[in-house]
C-alpha cells in the first residue's frame, strides 16, 4: 500500500487487500467521486484496452474545461495505490516500467518554472489485472494548506485508535470552506 504522507485518510483496509489477493490484481488505484475542489486531479480512462491515468498536465488546453467537468469525469485519483511487489520485480527485471515524464508549468514565488514529474499512478497501465476501486471520500483527507489542517483539528474529525475519522455527531457530509489570507496559506 502506497499513499501520500499528507493524506490522513489513507490507511490499510483489509477488505481491499483481501479483494486484491482473491482476484489476483497486480495494481489498484483508489478513486473517489470528484468535487469542484478536485477538478485538477487525475482520472482513470480506458485507452488501447488498458486502464490508464490521465493527468491535467497531459490534456491539451482546448480540452481542459472538459477534463475539469465533474459530470464528464466523475472520479479522481486519491494517490492511494496498491501494488503487488512480485509484479514490480517482474516488470523491473524486464525493463518494462517505461514511465513518461510529464512537464508541468508552474509559478513559484513569482518565477515561472517547469516541474518535471512522473505520476506513480501512471504505472497502472503496465500491470496485469489492474483496477480502479471507488472508495468513500473518507479515504482521501489531504492536508496541504493551513485551512486543511484547521478542518482536521476541528471537532469535524476525531482520532479513533490512531486513525483520523469523521466525527459521527456531524451529520452534514460536506466540509465548510475555510478561506485564509495568503499570509496563512502555509503556516
MODELLER restraints for C-alpha pairs under 7 A, 6 or more apart:
rsr = mdl.restraints
at = mdl.atoms
rsr.add(forms.Gaussian(group=physical.xy_distance, feature=features.Distance(at['CA:1:A'], at['CA:12:A']), mean=6.87, stdev=0.5))
rsr.add(forms.Gaussian(group=physical.xy_distance, feature=features.Distance(at['CA:1:A'], at['CA:81:A']), mean=5.77, stdev=0.5))
rsr.add(forms.Gaussian(group=physical.xy_distance, feature=features.Distance(at['CA:1:A'], at['CA:82:A']), mean=4.56, stdev=0.5))
rsr.add(forms.Gaussian(group=physical.xy_distance, feature=features.Distance(at['CA:1:A'], at['CA:83:A']), mean=6.54, stdev=0.5))
rsr.add(forms.Gaussian(group=physical.xy_distance, feature=features.Distance(at['CA:2:A'], at['CA:80:A']), mean=5.86, stdev=0.5))
rsr.add(forms.Gaussian(group=physical.xy_distance, feature=features.Distance(at['CA:2:A'], at['CA:81:A']), mean=5.05, stdev=0.5))
rsr.add(forms.Gaussian(group=physical.xy_distance, feature=features.Distance(at['CA:2:A'], at['CA:82:A']), mean=6.22, stdev=0.5))
rsr.add(forms.Gaussian(group=physical.xy_distance, feature=features.Distance(at['CA:3:A'], at['CA:10:A']), mean=6.32, stdev=0.5))
rsr.add(forms.Gaussian(group=physical.xy_distance, feature=features.Distance(at['CA:3:A'], at['CA:79:A']), mean=5.83, stdev=0.5))
rsr.add(forms.Gaussian(group=physical.xy_distance, feature=features.Distance(at['CA:3:A'], at['CA:80:A']), mean=4.58, stdev=0.5))
rsr.add(forms.Gaussian(group=physical.xy_distance, feature=features.Distance(at['CA:3:A'], at['CA:81:A']), mean=6.29, stdev=0.5))
rsr.add(forms.Gaussian(group=physical.xy_distance, feature=features.Distance(at['CA:4:A'], at['CA:79:A']), mean=6.59, stdev=0.5))
rsr.add(forms.Gaussian(group=physical.xy_distance, feature=features.Distance(at['CA:6:A'], at['CA:142:A']), mean=5.27, stdev=0.5))
rsr.add(forms.Gaussian(group=physical.xy_distance, feature=features.Distance(at['CA:6:A'], at['CA:143:A']), mean=5.32, stdev=0.5))
rsr.add(forms.Gaussian(group=physical.xy_distance, feature=features.Distance(at['CA:6:A'], at['CA:144:A']), mean=6.79, stdev=0.5))
rsr.add(forms.Gaussian(group=physical.xy_distance, feature=features.Distance(at['CA:7:A'], at['CA:140:A']), mean=6.14, stdev=0.5))
rsr.add(forms.Gaussian(group=physical.xy_distance, feature=features.Distance(at['CA:7:A'], at['CA:141:A']), mean=5.09, stdev=0.5))
rsr.add(forms.Gaussian(group=physical.xy_distance, feature=features.Distance(at['CA:7:A'], at['CA:142:A']), mean=4.04, stdev=0.5))
rsr.add(forms.Gaussian(group=physical.xy_distance, feature=features.Distance(at['CA:7:A'], at['CA:143:A']), mean=6.40, stdev=0.5))
rsr.add(forms.Gaussian(group=physical.xy_distance, feature=features.Distance(at['CA:8:A'], at['CA:141:A']), mean=5.22, stdev=0.5))
rsr.add(forms.Gaussian(group=physical.xy_distance, feature=features.Distance(at['CA:8:A'], at['CA:142:A']), mean=6.03, stdev=0.5))
rsr.add(forms.Gaussian(group=physical.xy_distance, feature=features.Distance(at['CA:8:A'], at['CA:164:A']), mean=6.49, stdev=0.5))
rsr.add(forms.Gaussian(group=physical.xy_distance, feature=features.Distance(at['CA:9:A'], at['CA:138:A']), mean=5.93, stdev=0.5))
rsr.add(forms.Gaussian(group=physical.xy_distance, feature=features.Distance(at['CA:9:A'], at['CA:139:A']), mean=4.25, stdev=0.5))
rsr.add(forms.Gaussian(group=physical.xy_distance, feature=features.Distance(at['CA:9:A'], at['CA:140:A']), mean=5.01, stdev=0.5))
rsr.add(forms.Gaussian(group=physical.xy_distance, feature=features.Distance(at['CA:9:A'], at['CA:141:A']), mean=4.78, stdev=0.5))
rsr.add(forms.Gaussian(group=physical.xy_distance, feature=features.Distance(at['CA:9:A'], at['CA:164:A']), mean=6.61, stdev=0.5))
rsr.add(forms.Gaussian(group=physical.xy_distance, feature=features.Distance(at['CA:10:A'], at['CA:80:A']), mean=6.60, stdev=0.5))
rsr.add(forms.Gaussian(group=physical.xy_distance, feature=features.Distance(at['CA:10:A'], at['CA:139:A']), mean=5.36, stdev=0.5))
rsr.add(forms.Gaussian(group=physical.xy_distance, feature=features.Distance(at['CA:10:A'], at['CA:140:A']), mean=6.48, stdev=0.5))
rsr.add(forms.Gaussian(group=physical.xy_distance, feature=features.Distance(at['CA:25:A'], at['CA:128:A']), mean=6.97, stdev=0.5))
rsr.add(forms.Gaussian(group=physical.xy_distance, feature=features.Distance(at['CA:25:A'], at['CA:129:A']), mean=4.86, stdev=0.5))
rsr.add(forms.Gaussian(group=physical.xy_distance, feature=features.Distance(at['CA:25:A'], at['CA:130:A']), mean=5.74, stdev=0.5))
rsr.add(forms.Gaussian(group=physical.xy_distance, feature=features.Distance(at['CA:26:A'], at['CA:83:A']), mean=5.79, stdev=0.5))
rsr.add(forms.Gaussian(group=physical.xy_distance, feature=features.Distance(at['CA:26:A'], at['CA:84:A']), mean=4.91, stdev=0.5))
rsr.add(forms.Gaussian(group=physical.xy_distance, feature=features.Distance(at['CA:26:A'], at['CA:87:A']), mean=6.31, stdev=0.5))
rsr.add(forms.Gaussian(group=physical.xy_distance, feature=features.Distance(at['CA:26:A'], at['CA:127:A']), mean=5.96, stdev=0.5))
rsr.add(forms.Gaussian(group=physical.xy_distance, feature=features.Distance(at['CA:26:A'], at['CA:128:A']), mean=5.89, stdev=0.5))
rsr.add(forms.Gaussian(group=physical.xy_distance, feature=features.Distance(at['CA:26:A'], at['CA:129:A']), mean=5.98, stdev=0.5))
rsr.add(forms.Gaussian(group=physical.xy_distance, feature=features.Distance(at['CA:26:A'], at['CA:130:A']), mean=5.86, stdev=0.5))
rsr.add(forms.Gaussian(group=physical.xy_distance, feature=features.Distance(at['CA:27:A'], at['CA:82:A']), mean=5.55, stdev=0.5))
rsr.add(forms.Gaussian(group=physical.xy_distance, feature=features.Distance(at['CA:27:A'], at['CA:83:A']), mean=4.57, stdev=0.5))
rsr.add(forms.Gaussian(group=physical.xy_distance, feature=features.Distance(at['CA:27:A'], at['CA:84:A']), mean=6.34, stdev=0.5))
rsr.add(forms.Gaussian(group=physical.xy_distance, feature=features.Distance(at['CA:27:A'], at['CA:124:A']), mean=6.30, stdev=0.5))
rsr.add(forms.Gaussian(group=physical.xy_distance, feature=features.Distance(at['CA:27:A'], at['CA:127:A']), mean=6.19, stdev=0.5))
rsr.add(forms.Gaussian(group=physical.xy_distance, feature=features.Distance(at['CA:27:A'], at['CA:130:A']), mean=4.65, stdev=0.5))
rsr.add(forms.Gaussian(group=physical.xy_distance, feature=features.Distance(at['CA:27:A'], at['CA:131:A']), mean=6.41, stdev=0.5))
rsr.add(forms.Gaussian(group=physical.xy_distance, feature=features.Distance(at['CA:28:A'], at['CA:81:A']), mean=5.74, stdev=0.5))
rsr.add(forms.Gaussian(group=physical.xy_distance, feature=features.Distance(at['CA:28:A'], at['CA:82:A']), mean=4.91, stdev=0.5))
rsr.add(forms.Gaussian(group=physical.xy_distance, feature=features.Distance(at['CA:28:A'], at['CA:83:A']), mean=6.53, stdev=0.5))
rsr.add(forms.Gaussian(group=physical.xy_distance, feature=features.Distance(at['CA:28:A'], at['CA:130:A']), mean=5.73, stdev=0.5))
rsr.add(forms.Gaussian(group=physical.xy_distance, feature=features.Distance(at['CA:28:A'], at['CA:131:A']), mean=4.89, stdev=0.5))
rsr.add(forms.Gaussian(group=physical.xy_distance, feature=features.Distance(at['CA:28:A'], at['CA:132:A']), mean=5.44, stdev=0.5))
rsr.add(forms.Gaussian(group=physical.xy_distance, feature=features.Distance(at['CA:28:A'], at['CA:133:A']), mean=6.88, stdev=0.5))
rsr.add(forms.Gaussian(group=physical.xy_distance, feature=features.Distance(at['CA:29:A'], at['CA:77:A']), mean=6.97, stdev=0.5))
rsr.add(forms.Gaussian(group=physical.xy_distance, feature=features.Distance(at['CA:29:A'], at['CA:80:A']), mean=6.14, stdev=0.5))
rsr.add(forms.Gaussian(group=physical.xy_distance, feature=features.Distance(at['CA:29:A'], at['CA:81:A']), mean=4.75, stdev=0.5))
rsr.add(forms.Gaussian(group=physical.xy_distance, feature=features.Distance(at['CA:29:A'], at['CA:82:A']), mean=6.48, stdev=0.5))
rsr.add(forms.Gaussian(group=physical.xy_distance, feature=features.Distance(at['CA:29:A'], at['CA:131:A']), mean=6.47, stdev=0.5))
rsr.add(forms.Gaussian(group=physical.xy_distance, feature=features.Distance(at['CA:29:A'], at['CA:132:A']), mean=4.68, stdev=0.5))
rsr.add(forms.Gaussian(group=physical.xy_distance, feature=features.Distance(at['CA:29:A'], at['CA:133:A']), mean=6.25, stdev=0.5))
rsr.add(forms.Gaussian(group=physical.xy_distance, feature=features.Distance(at['CA:30:A'], at['CA:77:A']), mean=6.33, stdev=0.5))
rsr.add(forms.Gaussian(group=physical.xy_distance, feature=features.Distance(at['CA:30:A'], at['CA:78:A']), mean=5.89, stdev=0.5))
rsr.add(forms.Gaussian(group=physical.xy_distance, feature=features.Distance(at['CA:30:A'], at['CA:79:A']), mean=6.90, stdev=0.5))
rsr.add(forms.Gaussian(group=physical.xy_distance, feature=features.Distance(at['CA:30:A'], at['CA:80:A']), mean=5.40, stdev=0.5))
rsr.add(forms.Gaussian(group=physical.xy_distance, feature=features.Distance(at['CA:30:A'], at['CA:81:A']), mean=6.28, stdev=0.5))
rsr.add(forms.Gaussian(group=physical.xy_distance, feature=features.Distance(at['CA:30:A'], at['CA:132:A']), mean=5.73, stdev=0.5))
rsr.add(forms.Gaussian(group=physical.xy_distance, feature=features.Distance(at['CA:30:A'], at['CA:133:A']), mean=4.99, stdev=0.5))
rsr.add(forms.Gaussian(group=physical.xy_distance, feature=features.Distance(at['CA:30:A'], at['CA:134:A']), mean=6.01, stdev=0.5))
rsr.add(forms.Gaussian(group=physical.xy_distance, feature=features.Distance(at['CA:30:A'], at['CA:135:A']), mean=6.20, stdev=0.5))
rsr.add(forms.Gaussian(group=physical.xy_distance, feature=features.Distance(at['CA:31:A'], at['CA:75:A']), mean=5.98, stdev=0.5))
rsr.add(forms.Gaussian(group=physical.xy_distance, feature=features.Distance(at['CA:31:A'], at['CA:76:A']), mean=5.27, stdev=0.5))
rsr.add(forms.Gaussian(group=physical.xy_distance, feature=features.Distance(at['CA:31:A'], at['CA:77:A']), mean=4.65, stdev=0.5))
rsr.add(forms.Gaussian(group=physical.xy_distance, feature=features.Distance(at['CA:31:A'], at['CA:78:A']), mean=5.46, stdev=0.5))
rsr.add(forms.Gaussian(group=physical.xy_distance, feature=features.Distance(at['CA:31:A'], at['CA:132:A']), mean=6.41, stdev=0.5))
rsr.add(forms.Gaussian(group=physical.xy_distance, feature=features.Distance(at['CA:31:A'], at['CA:133:A']), mean=5.89, stdev=0.5))
rsr.add(forms.Gaussian(group=physical.xy_distance, feature=features.Distance(at['CA:31:A'], at['CA:134:A']), mean=4.89, stdev=0.5))
rsr.add(forms.Gaussian(group=physical.xy_distance, feature=features.Distance(at['CA:31:A'], at['CA:135:A']), mean=6.04, stdev=0.5))
rsr.add(forms.Gaussian(group=physical.xy_distance, feature=features.Distance(at['CA:32:A'], at['CA:75:A']), mean=5.32, stdev=0.5))
rsr.add(forms.Gaussian(group=physical.xy_distance, feature=features.Distance(at['CA:32:A'], at['CA:76:A']), mean=5.79, stdev=0.5))
rsr.add(forms.Gaussian(group=physical.xy_distance, feature=features.Distance(at['CA:32:A'], at['CA:77:A']), mean=6.91, stdev=0.5))
rsr.add(forms.Gaussian(group=physical.xy_distance, feature=features.Distance(at['CA:32:A'], at['CA:78:A']), mean=6.81, stdev=0.5))
rsr.add(forms.Gaussian(group=physical.xy_distance, feature=features.Distance(at['CA:32:A'], at['CA:134:A']), mean=5.26, stdev=0.5))
rsr.add(forms.Gaussian(group=physical.xy_distance, feature=features.Distance(at['CA:32:A'], at['CA:135:A']), mean=5.33, stdev=0.5))
rsr.add(forms.Gaussian(group=physical.xy_distance, feature=features.Distance(at['CA:32:A'], at['CA:136:A']), mean=6.18, stdev=0.5))
rsr.add(forms.Gaussian(group=physical.xy_distance, feature=features.Distance(at['CA:32:A'], at['CA:137:A']), mean=5.88, stdev=0.5))
rsr.add(forms.Gaussian(group=physical.xy_distance, feature=features.Distance(at['CA:33:A'], at['CA:74:A']), mean=5.72, stdev=0.5))
rsr.add(forms.Gaussian(group=physical.xy_distance, feature=features.Distance(at['CA:33:A'], at['CA:75:A']), mean=4.42, stdev=0.5))
rsr.add(forms.Gaussian(group=physical.xy_distance, feature=features.Distance(at['CA:33:A'], at['CA:76:A']), mean=6.51, stdev=0.5))
rsr.add(forms.Gaussian(group=physical.xy_distance, feature=features.Distance(at['CA:34:A'], at['CA:70:A']), mean=5.96, stdev=0.5))
rsr.add(forms.Gaussian(group=physical.xy_distance, feature=features.Distance(at['CA:34:A'], at['CA:74:A']), mean=5.34, stdev=0.5))
rsr.add(forms.Gaussian(group=physical.xy_distance, feature=features.Distance(at['CA:34:A'], at['CA:75:A']), mean=4.75, stdev=0.5))
rsr.add(forms.Gaussian(group=physical.xy_distance, feature=features.Distance(at['CA:34:A'], at['CA:76:A']), mean=5.63, stdev=0.5))
rsr.add(forms.Gaussian(group=physical.xy_distance, feature=features.Distance(at['CA:35:A'], at['CA:70:A']), mean=6.46, stdev=0.5))
rsr.add(forms.Gaussian(group=physical.xy_distance, feature=features.Distance(at['CA:36:A'], at['CA:70:A']), mean=6.99, stdev=0.5))
rsr.add(forms.Gaussian(group=physical.xy_distance, feature=features.Distance(at['CA:39:A'], at['CA:68:A']), mean=4.57, stdev=0.5))
rsr.add(forms.Gaussian(group=physical.xy_distance, feature=features.Distance(at['CA:39:A'], at['CA:69:A']), mean=6.96, stdev=0.5))
rsr.add(forms.Gaussian(group=physical.xy_distance, feature=features.Distance(at['CA:40:A'], at['CA:56:A']), mean=5.92, stdev=0.5))
rsr.add(forms.Gaussian(group=physical.xy_distance, feature=features.Distance(at['CA:40:A'], at['CA:68:A']), mean=6.33, stdev=0.5))
rsr.add(forms.Gaussian(group=physical.xy_distance, feature=features.Distance(at['CA:41:A'], at['CA:55:A']), mean=6.74, stdev=0.5))
rsr.add(forms.Gaussian(group=physical.xy_distance, feature=features.Distance(at['CA:41:A'], at['CA:56:A']), mean=6.97, stdev=0.5))
rsr.add(forms.Gaussian(group=physical.xy_distance, feature=features.Distance(at['CA:41:A'], at['CA:76:A']), mean=5.56, stdev=0.5))
rsr.add(forms.Gaussian(group=physical.xy_distance, feature=features.Distance(at['CA:41:A'], at['CA:77:A']), mean=6.33, stdev=0.5))
rsr.add(forms.Gaussian(group=physical.xy_distance, feature=features.Distance(at['CA:42:A'], at['CA:53:A']), mean=6.43, stdev=0.5))
rsr.add(forms.Gaussian(group=physical.xy_distance, feature=features.Distance(at['CA:42:A'], at['CA:54:A']), mean=5.39, stdev=0.5))
rsr.add(forms.Gaussian(group=physical.xy_distance, feature=features.Distance(at['CA:42:A'], at['CA:55:A']), mean=4.26, stdev=0.5))
rsr.add(forms.Gaussian(group=physical.xy_distance, feature=features.Distance(at['CA:42:A'], at['CA:56:A']), mean=6.33, stdev=0.5))
rsr.add(forms.Gaussian(group=physical.xy_distance, feature=features.Distance(at['CA:42:A'], at['CA:76:A']), mean=5.39, stdev=0.5))
rsr.add(forms.Gaussian(group=physical.xy_distance, feature=features.Distance(at['CA:42:A'], at['CA:77:A']), mean=5.40, stdev=0.5))
rsr.add(forms.Gaussian(group=physical.xy_distance, feature=features.Distance(at['CA:43:A'], at['CA:53:A']), mean=5.68, stdev=0.5))
rsr.add(forms.Gaussian(group=physical.xy_distance, feature=features.Distance(at['CA:43:A'], at['CA:54:A']), mean=5.38, stdev=0.5))
rsr.add(forms.Gaussian(group=physical.xy_distance, feature=features.Distance(at['CA:43:A'], at['CA:55:A']), mean=6.70, stdev=0.5))
rsr.add(forms.Gaussian(group=physical.xy_distance, feature=features.Distance(at['CA:43:A'], at['CA:75:A']), mean=6.11, stdev=0.5))
rsr.add(forms.Gaussian(group=physical.xy_distance, feature=features.Distance(at['CA:43:A'], at['CA:76:A']), mean=4.47, stdev=0.5))
rsr.add(forms.Gaussian(group=physical.xy_distance, feature=features.Distance(at['CA:43:A'], at['CA:77:A']), mean=5.60, stdev=0.5))
rsr.add(forms.Gaussian(group=physical.xy_distance, feature=features.Distance(at['CA:44:A'], at['CA:51:A']), mean=6.62, stdev=0.5))
rsr.add(forms.Gaussian(group=physical.xy_distance, feature=features.Distance(at['CA:44:A'], at['CA:52:A']), mean=5.58, stdev=0.5))
rsr.add(forms.Gaussian(group=physical.xy_distance, feature=features.Distance(at['CA:44:A'], at['CA:53:A']), mean=4.68, stdev=0.5))
rsr.add(forms.Gaussian(group=physical.xy_distance, feature=features.Distance(at['CA:44:A'], at['CA:54:A']), mean=6.10, stdev=0.5))
rsr.add(forms.Gaussian(group=physical.xy_distance, feature=features.Distance(at['CA:45:A'], at['CA:51:A']), mean=5.86, stdev=0.5))
rsr.add(forms.Gaussian(group=physical.xy_distance, feature=features.Distance(at['CA:45:A'], at['CA:52:A']), mean=5.34, stdev=0.5))
rsr.add(forms.Gaussian(group=physical.xy_distance, feature=features.Distance(at['CA:45:A'], at['CA:53:A']), mean=6.22, stdev=0.5))
rsr.add(forms.Gaussian(group=physical.xy_distance, feature=features.Distance(at['CA:45:A'], at['CA:54:A']), mean=6.69, stdev=0.5))
rsr.add(forms.Gaussian(group=physical.xy_distance, feature=features.Distance(at['CA:46:A'], at['CA:52:A']), mean=6.01, stdev=0.5))
rsr.add(forms.Gaussian(group=physical.xy_distance, feature=features.Distance(at['CA:50:A'], at['CA:125:A']), mean=6.01, stdev=0.5))
rsr.add(forms.Gaussian(group=physical.xy_distance, feature=features.Distance(at['CA:51:A'], at['CA:124:A']), mean=6.75, stdev=0.5))
rsr.add(forms.Gaussian(group=physical.xy_distance, feature=features.Distance(at['CA:51:A'], at['CA:125:A']), mean=5.66, stdev=0.5))
rsr.add(forms.Gaussian(group=physical.xy_distance, feature=features.Distance(at['CA:51:A'], at['CA:130:A']), mean=6.95, stdev=0.5))
rsr.add(forms.Gaussian(group=physical.xy_distance, feature=features.Distance(at['CA:52:A'], at['CA:122:A']), mean=6.41, stdev=0.5))
rsr.add(forms.Gaussian(group=physical.xy_distance, feature=features.Distance(at['CA:52:A'], at['CA:124:A']), mean=6.08, stdev=0.5))
rsr.add(forms.Gaussian(group=physical.xy_distance, feature=features.Distance(at['CA:52:A'], at['CA:125:A']), mean=5.19, stdev=0.5))
rsr.add(forms.Gaussian(group=physical.xy_distance, feature=features.Distance(at['CA:53:A'], at['CA:121:A']), mean=6.36, stdev=0.5))
rsr.add(forms.Gaussian(group=physical.xy_distance, feature=features.Distance(at['CA:53:A'], at['CA:122:A']), mean=5.11, stdev=0.5))
rsr.add(forms.Gaussian(group=physical.xy_distance, feature=features.Distance(at['CA:57:A'], at['CA:102:A']), mean=6.86, stdev=0.5))
rsr.add(forms.Gaussian(group=physical.xy_distance, feature=features.Distance(at['CA:57:A'], at['CA:103:A']), mean=6.98, stdev=0.5))
rsr.add(forms.Gaussian(group=physical.xy_distance, feature=features.Distance(at['CA:57:A'], at['CA:104:A']), mean=5.85, stdev=0.5))
rsr.add(forms.Gaussian(group=physical.xy_distance, feature=features.Distance(at['CA:67:A'], at['CA:73:A']), mean=6.60, stdev=0.5))
rsr.add(forms.Gaussian(group=physical.xy_distance, feature=features.Distance(at['CA:78:A'], at['CA:140:A']), mean=6.05, stdev=0.5))
rsr.add(forms.Gaussian(group=physical.xy_distance, feature=features.Distance(at['CA:79:A'], at['CA:121:A']), mean=6.73, stdev=0.5))
rsr.add(forms.Gaussian(group=physical.xy_distance, feature=features.Distance(at['CA:91:A'], at['CA:97:A']), mean=5.97, stdev=0.5))
rsr.add(forms.Gaussian(group=physical.xy_distance, feature=features.Distance(at['CA:97:A'], at['CA:126:A']), mean=6.68, stdev=0.5))
rsr.add(forms.Gaussian(group=physical.xy_distance, feature=features.Distance(at['CA:99:A'], at['CA:118:A']), mean=6.76, stdev=0.5))
rsr.add(forms.Gaussian(group=physical.xy_distance, feature=features.Distance(at['CA:99:A'], at['CA:123:A']), mean=6.72, stdev=0.5))
rsr.add(forms.Gaussian(group=physical.xy_distance, feature=features.Distance(at['CA:100:A'], at['CA:118:A']), mean=6.34, stdev=0.5))
rsr.add(forms.Gaussian(group=physical.xy_distance, feature=features.Distance(at['CA:101:A'], at['CA:116:A']), mean=6.19, stdev=0.5))
rsr.add(forms.Gaussian(group=physical.xy_distance, feature=features.Distance(at['CA:101:A'], at['CA:117:A']), mean=5.54, stdev=0.5))
rsr.add(forms.Gaussian(group=physical.xy_distance, feature=features.Distance(at['CA:101:A'], at['CA:118:A']), mean=5.08, stdev=0.5))
rsr.add(forms.Gaussian(group=physical.xy_distance, feature=features.Distance(at['CA:102:A'], at['CA:116:A']), mean=5.69, stdev=0.5))
rsr.add(forms.Gaussian(group=physical.xy_distance, feature=features.Distance(at['CA:102:A'], at['CA:117:A']), mean=5.21, stdev=0.5))
rsr.add(forms.Gaussian(group=physical.xy_distance, feature=features.Distance(at['CA:102:A'], at['CA:118:A']), mean=5.99, stdev=0.5))
rsr.add(forms.Gaussian(group=physical.xy_distance, feature=features.Distance(at['CA:103:A'], at['CA:114:A']), mean=6.42, stdev=0.5))
rsr.add(forms.Gaussian(group=physical.xy_distance, feature=features.Distance(at['CA:103:A'], at['CA:115:A']), mean=5.91, stdev=0.5))
rsr.add(forms.Gaussian(group=physical.xy_distance, feature=features.Distance(at['CA:103:A'], at['CA:116:A']), mean=4.78, stdev=0.5))
rsr.add(forms.Gaussian(group=physical.xy_distance, feature=features.Distance(at['CA:103:A'], at['CA:117:A']), mean=6.57, stdev=0.5))
rsr.add(forms.Gaussian(group=physical.xy_distance, feature=features.Distance(at['CA:104:A'], at['CA:114:A']), mean=5.70, stdev=0.5))
rsr.add(forms.Gaussian(group=physical.xy_distance, feature=features.Distance(at['CA:104:A'], at['CA:115:A']), mean=4.97, stdev=0.5))
rsr.add(forms.Gaussian(group=physical.xy_distance, feature=features.Distance(at['CA:104:A'], at['CA:116:A']), mean=6.12, stdev=0.5))
rsr.add(forms.Gaussian(group=physical.xy_distance, feature=features.Distance(at['CA:105:A'], at['CA:113:A']), mean=5.91, stdev=0.5))
rsr.add(forms.Gaussian(group=physical.xy_distance, feature=features.Distance(at['CA:105:A'], at['CA:114:A']), mean=4.45, stdev=0.5))
rsr.add(forms.Gaussian(group=physical.xy_distance, feature=features.Distance(at['CA:105:A'], at['CA:115:A']), mean=5.99, stdev=0.5))
rsr.add(forms.Gaussian(group=physical.xy_distance, feature=features.Distance(at['CA:106:A'], at['CA:112:A']), mean=5.83, stdev=0.5))
rsr.add(forms.Gaussian(group=physical.xy_distance, feature=features.Distance(at['CA:106:A'], at['CA:113:A']), mean=5.36, stdev=0.5))
rsr.add(forms.Gaussian(group=physical.xy_distance, feature=features.Distance(at['CA:106:A'], at['CA:114:A']), mean=6.08, stdev=0.5))
rsr.add(forms.Gaussian(group=physical.xy_distance, feature=features.Distance(at['CA:106:A'], at['CA:115:A']), mean=6.86, stdev=0.5))
rsr.add(forms.Gaussian(group=physical.xy_distance, feature=features.Distance(at['CA:107:A'], at['CA:113:A']), mean=5.79, stdev=0.5))
rsr.add(forms.Gaussian(group=physical.xy_distance, feature=features.Distance(at['CA:124:A'], at['CA:130:A']), mean=6.21, stdev=0.5))
rsr.add(forms.Gaussian(group=physical.xy_distance, feature=features.Distance(at['CA:143:A'], at['CA:149:A']), mean=5.69, stdev=0.5))
rsr.add(forms.Gaussian(group=physical.xy_distance, feature=features.Distance(at['CA:145:A'], at['CA:185:A']), mean=5.63, stdev=0.5))
rsr.add(forms.Gaussian(group=physical.xy_distance, feature=features.Distance(at['CA:145:A'], at['CA:186:A']), mean=5.48, stdev=0.5))
rsr.add(forms.Gaussian(group=physical.xy_distance, feature=features.Distance(at['CA:146:A'], at['CA:184:A']), mean=6.55, stdev=0.5))
rsr.add(forms.Gaussian(group=physical.xy_distance, feature=features.Distance(at['CA:146:A'], at['CA:185:A']), mean=5.50, stdev=0.5))
rsr.add(forms.Gaussian(group=physical.xy_distance, feature=features.Distance(at['CA:146:A'], at['CA:186:A']), mean=5.65, stdev=0.5))
rsr.add(forms.Gaussian(group=physical.xy_distance, feature=features.Distance(at['CA:146:A'], at['CA:187:A']), mean=5.86, stdev=0.5))
rsr.add(forms.Gaussian(group=physical.xy_distance, feature=features.Distance(at['CA:147:A'], at['CA:178:A']), mean=5.69, stdev=0.5))
rsr.add(forms.Gaussian(group=physical.xy_distance, feature=features.Distance(at['CA:147:A'], at['CA:179:A']), mean=6.87, stdev=0.5))
rsr.add(forms.Gaussian(group=physical.xy_distance, feature=features.Distance(at['CA:147:A'], at['CA:180:A']), mean=6.91, stdev=0.5))
rsr.add(forms.Gaussian(group=physical.xy_distance, feature=features.Distance(at['CA:155:A'], at['CA:167:A']), mean=6.90, stdev=0.5))
rsr.add(forms.Gaussian(group=physical.xy_distance, feature=features.Distance(at['CA:156:A'], at['CA:166:A']), mean=6.09, stdev=0.5))
rsr.add(forms.Gaussian(group=physical.xy_distance, feature=features.Distance(at['CA:156:A'], at['CA:167:A']), mean=5.37, stdev=0.5))
rsr.add(forms.Gaussian(group=physical.xy_distance, feature=features.Distance(at['CA:156:A'], at['CA:170:A']), mean=6.49, stdev=0.5))
rsr.add(forms.Gaussian(group=physical.xy_distance, feature=features.Distance(at['CA:157:A'], at['CA:164:A']), mean=6.50, stdev=0.5))
rsr.add(forms.Gaussian(group=physical.xy_distance, feature=features.Distance(at['CA:157:A'], at['CA:165:A']), mean=5.52, stdev=0.5))
rsr.add(forms.Gaussian(group=physical.xy_distance, feature=features.Distance(at['CA:157:A'], at['CA:166:A']), mean=4.47, stdev=0.5))
rsr.add(forms.Gaussian(group=physical.xy_distance, feature=features.Distance(at['CA:157:A'], at['CA:167:A']), mean=4.72, stdev=0.5))
rsr.add(forms.Gaussian(group=physical.xy_distance, feature=features.Distance(at['CA:158:A'], at['CA:164:A']), mean=5.74, stdev=0.5))
rsr.add(forms.Gaussian(group=physical.xy_distance, feature=features.Distance(at['CA:158:A'], at['CA:165:A']), mean=5.47, stdev=0.5))
rsr.add(forms.Gaussian(group=physical.xy_distance, feature=features.Distance(at['CA:158:A'], at['CA:166:A']), mean=6.22, stdev=0.5))
rsr.add(forms.Gaussian(group=physical.xy_distance, feature=features.Distance(at['CA:158:A'], at['CA:167:A']), mean=5.47, stdev=0.5))
rsr.add(forms.Gaussian(group=physical.xy_distance, feature=features.Distance(at['CA:159:A'], at['CA:165:A']), mean=6.18, stdev=0.5))
